[in-house]
Amino acid sequence: MLARLRRRAREQKGFTLIELLVVVIIIGLLAAIAIPAFLGQRDKANDAAAKSLVRNEQTAVEAAYADTQDYNTIDAAMLGKIEPNIKITAQGLAKSNEVTFTAKAGGYTITSKSNSGNVYTLDKANNVVTRTCAAAANSSCAATW
């Protein structure tokens, strides 16, 4: 009888149900750990892109100011010629991957909204630059960046 069981065991190939359940549970645990970490990294990347847009637009504004010596004469068309890869909206809050530029006496304001919902603002007034972040409902960001 024992020889018959051994022979039968050698002929069968594959995994038992318990072995398969253990593997599925391990994969599920790993996914439960990895997916939230991945989503957090995606939000960080979106925030970094919005900050980069603001910084690049600041460079374009300062280049235009070097030509005009007046922030009030700088408009979206002029900035578009300097940095054609950034989409500029003149009024209202910019959508994701866009910036809003507003000139004012002695400075300007540049705003960009991240895909994660955070709004990044760079404000220059009287040669003082202030960077702020307004967090979205489901997100967080440092008050300054």
Secondary structure by P-SEA (a helix, b strand, c coil): caaaaaaaaaacccccaaaaaaaaaaaaaaaaacaaaaaaaaaaaaaaaaaaaaaaaaaaaaaaaaaccccccccaaaaaaacccbbbbccccccccbbbbbbccccbbbbbbcccbbbbbbbbcccbbbbbbbbcccccccccc
